[in-house]
Amino acid sequence: MIGAIREHLTKIGVLIAHPAAFIIVAAYALLWIVSSPSTFDWHALATLATWLMTLFIQRAEHRDTQAIQAKLDELLRANEKARNELTSIDEHEPEEIERHRGRAELRTG
């Protein structure tokens, strides 16, 4: 159950980083202006600006994370001593990755 929730949250995060999210915010703003122009004031603009900034930050972080993952995957494939299970560790939940890191530190520490 919890794993399914985490999986859905991850998918929502990826969707938020999609360029279509900007179109959704623009459509929301347009609907707001059309349906209730009297409430579209500075507070509304601040709200929309906050949503847009959040989308920009989310998109930049998603891009950076994907780039880092691609680089690490390439390094793991190129290194003969690398363990194959690490190439797909990004498919696991953050808690599982932390447990793996903890076990690795115990082995080397």
LINLINQUI-V651512 format. One record per residue. RES is the residue in three letters. PHI is phi as a letter, one per 40 degrees, with the letter a starting at -180 (* if undefined). Layout:
BEGIN
res->(RES;RES)
phi->(PHI;PHI)
END
This chain:
BEGIN
res->(MET;ILE;GLY;ALA;ILE;ARG;GLU;HIS;LEU;THR;LYS;ILE;GLY;VAL;LEU;ILE;ALA;HIS;PRO;ALA;ALA;PHE;ILE;ILE;VAL;ALA;ALA;TYR;ALA;LEU;LEU;TRP;ILE;VAL;SER;SER;PRO;SER;THR;PHE;ASP;TRP;HIS;ALA;LEU;ALA;THR;LEU;ALA;THR;TRP;LEU;MET;THR;LEU;PHE;ILE;GLN;ARG;ALA;GLU;HIS;ARG;ASP;THR;GLN;ALA;ILE;GLN;ALA;LYS;LEU;ASP;GLU;LEU;LEU;ARG;ALA;ASN;GLU;LYS;ALA;ARG;ASN;GLU;LEU;THR;SER;ILE;ASP;GLU;HIS;GLU;PRO;GLU;GLU;ILE;GLU;ARG;HIS;ARG;GLY;ARG;ALA;GLU;LEU;ARG;THR;GLY)
phi->(*;c;c;c;c;c;c;c;c;c;c;c;c;c;c;c;c;c;d;c;c;c;c;c;c;c;c;c;c;c;c;c;c;c;c;a;c;c;c;c;b;c;c;c;c;c;c;c;c;c;c;c;c;c;c;c;c;d;c;c;c;c;c;c;c;c;c;c;c;c;c;c;d;c;c;c;c;c;c;c;c;c;c;c;c;c;c;b;c;c;c;c;c;d;c;c;c;c;c;c;c;c;c;c;c;c;c;c;c)
END
